């Protein structure tokens, strides 16, 4: 029977706290830590590659050992089984070479804590400002030179008085100076 004043319930009750939703995997159910840290990676298989026999080396070593017939060479090759070296192994071809960039040096945490990089940057900014101020002062000290300032610093040479006179002024008689062709007479002025 329905409760008075309440709507009908048409849902199921939830299971208890020990209930697990979804599939239960007993091998890997280690929670979030295992889900994050587990990798479905294939383990590398170590397949030992069997190299072919090196008959050239075996025959070269069989001659000093005293082998002369084909049977003796076959017995020697069974006794001393020498295989070819792996020529495709790039580690033996290129030793002691590091490909790529070298690793970055670790960040010194003590310098980060002390704000040393900020202090270095501030010192660089101060030095740059001082340098800019000196350069600006040099530009301001050097005044643009005009004709007047040039003539003040470099006065023109003084003209020397020349004693040359044009020829037309030489024949003019002056009452103050005697004429060269006229006789000189003394004039007495009253007074």
C-alpha positions as CSV (number, residue, x, y, z in Angstrom):
1,X,0.0,0.0,0.0
2,X,1.3,3.5,-0.9
3,X,2.2,6.0,1.8
4,X,-0.1,8.8,2.4
5,X,1.0,12.2,0.9
6,X,4.1,10.7,-0.8
7,X,4.5,9.5,-4.5
8,X,4.9,5.9,-5.3
9,X,8.5,4.5,-5.3
10,X,9.4,2.6,-8.4
11,X,13.1,2.1,-7.9
12,X,15.3,-0.6,-6.4
13,X,17.3,-0.3,-3.2
14,X,21.1,0.1,-3.6
15,X,23.4,-2.8,-2.8
16,X,25.7,-2.7,0.3
17,X,29.2,-1.3,0.6
18,X,30.8,-4.6,-0.2
19,X,29.2,-4.7,-3.7
20,X,31.6,-4.1,-6.7
21,X,30.1,-2.6,-9.8
22,X,31.4,-3.9,-13.1
23,X,33.7,-7.0,-13.7
24,X,35.8,-8.2,-10.9
25,X,39.4,-9.0,-11.9
26,X,41.1,-10.8,-9.1
27,X,44.6,-10.7,-10.7
28,X,44.7,-6.9,-11.3
29,X,42.2,-5.4,-8.9
30,X,44.7,-3.3,-7.0
31,X,42.8,0.0,-7.2
32,X,43.9,3.3,-8.8
33,X,47.6,2.8,-8.0
34,X,47.7,-0.4,-10.1
35,X,45.5,1.1,-12.9
36,X,47.9,4.1,-13.2
37,X,51.2,2.1,-12.8
38,X,50.3,-1.0,-14.8
39,X,51.4,-1.2,-18.4
40,X,50.2,-3.9,-20.8
41,X,53.5,-4.1,-22.4
42,X,55.0,-7.1,-24.1
43,X,58.1,-8.3,-22.5
44,X,61.1,-8.2,-24.9
45,X,62.0,-11.7,-26.1
46,X,65.7,-12.5,-26.3
47,X,66.1,-14.5,-29.4
48,X,69.6,-15.7,-29.9
49,X,70.4,-15.5,-33.5
50,X,72.4,-18.4,-34.8
51,X,75.0,-17.0,-37.2
52,X,76.2,-19.1,-40.2
53,X,79.6,-20.9,-40.1
54,X,82.7,-19.0,-41.1
55,X,84.3,-21.5,-43.4
56,X,87.0,-19.1,-44.6
57,X,88.4,-18.7,-41.1
58,X,88.0,-22.4,-40.3
59,X,89.9,-23.5,-43.5
60,X,92.6,-20.9,-42.9
61,X,93.2,-22.4,-39.3
62,X,92.9,-26.0,-40.6
63,X,96.0,-25.7,-42.9
64,X,98.5,-25.0,-40.1
65,X,96.9,-27.8,-38.1
66,X,97.9,-30.2,-40.8
67,X,94.6,-30.9,-42.6
68,X,95.0,-31.9,-46.3
69,X,92.0,-33.9,-47.3
70,X,88.3,-32.9,-47.5
71,X,87.4,-35.3,-44.7
72,X,90.0,-33.8,-42.4
73,X,88.7,-30.3,-43.2
74,X,85.1,-31.5,-42.3
75,X,86.3,-33.1,-39.1
76,X,88.2,-29.9,-38.2
77,X,85.1,-27.8,-38.9
78,X,83.0,-30.0,-36.6
79,X,85.7,-29.8,-33.9
80,X,86.3,-26.0,-34.2
81,X,82.9,-24.5,-34.9
82,X,83.6,-20.9,-35.7
83,X,80.6,-18.7,-36.6
84,X,80.5,-15.4,-38.6
85,X,80.4,-12.3,-36.6
86,X,77.2,-10.2,-36.6
87,X,77.8,-7.5,-39.2
88,X,74.3,-6.0,-38.6
89,X,75.1,-5.2,-35.0
90,X,75.4,-1.3,-35.1
91,X,76.7,-1.2,-31.5
92,X,79.9,-2.9,-32.7
93,X,80.1,-0.6,-35.8
94,X,79.6,2.7,-34.0
95,X,81.0,2.6,-30.5
96,X,81.0,5.5,-28.0
97,X,78.7,7.8,-29.9
98,X,75.7,9.6,-28.3
99,X,73.0,10.6,-30.6
100,X,70.9,13.7,-30.0
101,X,71.5,16.7,-27.7
102,X,73.2,16.4,-24.4
103,X,70.9,16.5,-21.4
104,X,70.1,19.9,-19.9
105,X,71.9,20.6,-16.6
106,X,69.7,20.2,-13.5
107,X,68.1,23.4,-12.2
108,X,69.8,24.6,-9.0
109,X,66.9,24.7,-6.5
110,X,68.9,26.7,-3.9
111,X,69.3,29.6,-6.5
112,X,65.6,29.5,-7.2
113,X,64.7,29.7,-3.6
114,X,67.0,32.7,-3.0
115,X,65.7,34.5,-6.1
116,X,69.2,34.8,-7.5
117,X,67.9,34.9,-11.1
118,X,65.7,37.8,-10.3
119,X,68.6,39.7,-8.7
120,X,70.8,39.0,-11.8
121,X,68.1,40.3,-14.1
122,X,67.7,43.5,-11.9
123,X,71.4,44.1,-12.0
124,X,71.4,43.7,-15.8
125,X,68.5,46.2,-16.0
126,X,70.3,48.7,-13.8
127,X,73.5,48.4,-15.8
128,X,71.5,48.9,-19.1
129,X,69.8,52.0,-17.7
130,X,73.2,53.5,-16.6
131,X,74.6,52.8,-20.1
132,X,71.6,54.4,-21.8
133,X,71.9,57.5,-19.6
134,X,75.6,57.9,-20.5
135,X,74.9,57.5,-24.2
136,X,72.1,60.0,-24.0
137,X,74.3,62.5,-22.1
138,X,77.0,62.1,-24.8
139,X,74.4,62.9,-27.5
140,X,73.1,66.0,-25.5
141,X,76.7,67.2,-24.8
142,X,77.5,67.3,-28.5
143,X,75.5,70.3,-29.7
144,X,74.8,70.6,-33.4
145,X,77.1,73.2,-34.9
146,X,75.8,76.0,-37.0
147,X,77.7,78.8,-38.9
148,X,77.7,81.1,-35.9
149,X,79.2,78.6,-33.5
150,X,81.7,77.5,-36.1
151,X,82.9,81.1,-36.6
152,X,83.1,81.6,-32.8
153,X,85.4,78.6,-32.5
154,X,87.3,79.2,-35.7
155,X,87.5,83.0,-36.3
156,X,88.5,84.1,-39.8
157,X,92.0,85.3,-40.2
158,X,92.5,89.1,-39.9
159,X,93.1,90.8,-43.2
160,X,96.4,92.5,-43.4
161,X,96.3,96.1,-44.7
162,X,97.7,96.2,-48.1
163,X,99.6,99.3,-49.3
164,X,98.6,98.9,-52.9
165,X,96.5,101.7,-54.3
166,X,94.8,101.9,-57.7
167,X,96.8,104.0,-60.3
168,X,94.0,106.5,-60.8
169,X,94.3,107.8,-57.3
170,X,98.0,108.4,-57.5
171,X,97.8,111.6,-59.6
172,X,95.3,113.3,-57.4
173,X,96.9,116.3,-55.6
174,X,96.2,116.6,-52.0
175,X,96.7,119.9,-50.1
176,X,98.0,118.1,-47.1
177,X,100.7,116.1,-48.9
178,X,103.0,117.8,-51.4
179,X,102.7,116.9,-55.1
180,X,105.8,115.2,-56.4
181,X,106.0,117.3,-59.6
182,X,105.0,120.8,-58.2
183,X,107.6,122.9,-56.3
184,X,107.0,122.9,-52.6
185,X,106.2,126.3,-51.2
186,X,105.6,127.2,-47.6
187,X,102.4,128.9,-46.9
188,X,102.1,131.0,-43.8
189,X,98.7,131.1,-42.3
190,X,97.7,133.9,-40.0
191,X,97.0,133.0,-36.6
